[in-house]
Amino acid sequence: MPIGRRAARVGPRPGVDGRTGRYCARVAQADYTITGDLDRFVAHLDHAIEQGSATAMVEAKAERRLGDARMAVRVYERFSMVGGNRLSLSVSALAVGDRIEVVVVTSGGSEGVVMKLNTFGEKAFLAKADEAVRAFRG
């Protein structure tokens, strides 16, 4: 099954503050196009993420259907030893037929008041997700 990583933003990426509309947040993000069954992909991802870290767990999940399109959202959380705090990994997967568009975003686990420092935990969590997505075989 082919997998394409359309764009990967492993470094900081500007985001928008919903209250002010200004760019303020920086997150690690990756986008993928894969093929396969959405239910199998989500089960694979749940297993791979939770087995990839002693503290990782699914914190929230949602699934929706609209016509032929299906969407699955997962939010995972784990403890970051480096930052001494928790960080999250959000995965959104939109499937039509056997084509699945996947967006992975990490946040939290950094330090700093004015700007983000120590984003090692976010990047490491993103790397685990990248490994899981690339290992999926439809």
HELIX and SHEET records of a PDB file:
HELIX    1   1 LEU A   38  GLN A   51  1                                  14    
HELIX    2   2 PHE A  120  ALA A  135  1                                  16    
SHEET    1   A 6 ILE A   3  ARG A   9  0                                        
SHEET    2   A 6 ALA A  28  THR A  35 -1                                        
SHEET    3   A 6 ARG A  99  GLY A 108 -1                                        
SHEET    4   A 6 ASN A  85  VAL A  96 -1                                        
SHEET    5   A 6 ALA A  69  SER A  80 -1                                        
SHEET    6   A 6 MET A  57  LEU A  66 -1                                        
SHEET    1   B 2 PRO A  14  VAL A  16  0                                        
SHEET    2   B 2 TYR A  23  ARG A  26 -1                                        
END                                                                             
